Amino acid sequence: MRPGGAVRILRRSPAMVPPLRLLAACATVAGLCAAAPSLPAVPGRPAPDADAIREVRRAPAAGHFTSARAVGHYLAARRQVIAGDLAAAAEELRLAVAYDDDSAELRAAHAEALALSGRLEAAEQEARRAVALEPGGRAASAAHVLLGRVLAARADQAAARRELSAAIAIESALAKAGERGDPEPWRLLSEVQLDAGDADGALATVEAAAAILEADGGAARELGRVLLGARDAARAERALRQATSLRRGDEEAWHLLAEAHRRLRRTAEALDDWLQVLRLDPDDPDALVGLGGLAIDGEDEAAAREWFGRLLRQPDLPVEPILNVGYAWLELHRGAEALEAARLGLARGFADVRLRLVEGLALQELRRWDESAAALQLVQSGAGEAWVSARQALAYALLRAGKPDEALAALEPALKARPGDPRLVSARALVLSRSGRSGEAVQLLRDVLAELERTGDRTSELYTALADALVAAGRPGEAVTELERAAKAHAGDQVIGYALGNAYEQAGRTAEAVTRMQAVLAAEPDHAEALNFLGYTWAEQGVRLPEAEVLVRRALRLAPRSGHMIDSLGWIRLRLGDTRGAVELLEEADQLIGPDPSVLDHLGDAYRAAARPADAVAAYRRALACVGEEPPAEQVALRAALERKLAELAGDRRPLAR
């Protein structure tokens, strides 16, 4: 059983399993809820109706007369449920059963109240009494469902399946007799099967529910949701297609189907899904965000602006869609647009600290470091994950603003609260390295890694940070040694494997770097960074250029807005003699991630090849201005190369020979 499965089955959403739904299933009892003569009238409800009470007492589903006192306690229980006091509701139902111990419906309702208040053994006993009183009726079906949930919570899968199958048999017979079947047994059985790893069986169960219940797609929708949570997009898509075919108006199912298609990279189908949502609700915020995101993925910024603009013009928009727009623009490295979205939310009076986080990150994209720091300082310590992310971003903003001591101070409270958090430890190590204290960065990372290894916590990202710190300290050989040891201890961890490939390259062991990256791709064929690494390495060597281009284009399909990968493709096109294409790609890369010295170096070379010497000089000078961010060995080599190229251009404006 997957972690959390039992809890999910037992403590279902109130919208899916309303407490005490068992008696409420009887139509006459619904009318009775306002009619108990022994209880005070409820404001806004009709006056007590004695005829309705007498009708319930003669109801065939009950099979006998129901005591007026039992009815009163039942109604009191419903009021306790509304008030959120499940223990009191269970007590009221115990009294109802005491006045009418032959009522299967009351016993089933009592069983559910006991379960919801945590008394599972008593709930199981009461549910079995309900089944014994009326083996083939609706109350028995509900009792079997409850038993299935209790047994699943105990991880007794076989017994849970038996109980749920018994409920399905009852509901199937009722549906065959012309009554509306309850989809809950099928839904729960599919979850039990899924928790046991039987995804195909779960799909078969919801398909059977669709065939028997005809018009109910709820089970298929919920299975699709669970499968998406389990990252099984292919099976989720199958279930959600069934849900939408059964209920074309199920907006939630269309939302989930669009997400499944997005994960499967079936963009055209995801587009159709979101458009279907808009047909149902032209102002649906999720659909507008989804369509804007698809436009971004397709590099159609004009369409993205149109969809996002249509969303943000809505006057009563909640904060979540505004945040989603901000995040989408940040992924595209469009700081101005992300900043506009964040400030729109703030102007509308939302106090959500995540808007400040988006504002701060957007200002970083715009290289407005002091303003970014000011925004991020407003995210206070009670903001949970947003605060941790804000502290990490704040440290980076202060570092880039030339304030390393303030950056370190900004991290202190977060590190005190979460001493081993990889994001915060890596951020502190970066600040130390960039401020000339690489030795301290290395020691910090080694100390934290030793503690995390001892406790068995995940350490992959920190090994990458350690390697970076060692390279920054001019010790690439030690980075290789550390990562080789880590790779041996964590066989199969591709984060460490990729970091080791990078370390080999930094240490000048290019052949070993290529071999390691090929091993990463053998284990994880869609590792975009490894694909890009190989393609760029071969381009640097001037070998296997057509194959290098194929690899980098594959990487870009996985990460279409990666400036570094666009830079790799531009460099390959320049090596292949496509000067115009290279300039376009490298200008795009510079726009996305600039200023970056390596990208600007490549762009300068492309301008020289295109006989644009003035543009080349400007690119090289911009590159020189930010060389200091590279590792020491790279700084020396890159600075020398840029100065040589500028000297060449000063004395000879002929295009760069390739």
Secondary structure, DSSP 8 states (H G I E B T S, - for coil): --TTHHHHHHS--TTTS-TTHHHHTSHHHHHHTT--TTS---TTS----HHHHHHHHT-TTT-S---HHHHHHHHHHHHHHHHT-HHHHHHHHHHHHHH-TT-HHHHHHHHHHHHHTT-HHHHHHHHHHHHHHSTTSHHHHHHHHHHHHHHHHTT-HHHHHHHHHHHHHHHHHHHHTTS---SHHHHHHHHHHHHTT-HHHHHHHHHHHHHHHSS--HHHHHHHHHHHHTT-HHHHHHHHHHHHHH-TT-HHHHHHHHHHHHHTT-HHHHHHHHHHHHHH-TT-HHHHHHHHHHHHHTT-HHHHHHHHHHHHT-TT--HHHHHHHHHHHHHTT-HHHHHHHHHHHHHTT---HHHHHHHHHHHHHTT-HHHHHHHHTTS-GGGTHHHHHHHHHHHHHHHHTT-HHHHHHHHHHHHHHSTT-HHHHHHHHHHHHHTT-HHHHHHHHHHHHHHHHHHT---HHHHHHHHHHHHHTT-HHHHHHHHHHHHHHTTT-HHHHHHHHHHHHHTT-HHHHHHHHHHHHHH-TT-HHHHHHHHHHHHHHT-SHHHHHHHHHHHHHHSTT-HHHHHHHHHHHHHTT-HHHHHHHHHHHHHHH-S-HHHHHHHHHHHHHTT-HHHHHHHHHHHHHTGGGS-HHHHHHHHHHHHHHHHHHHH--S----
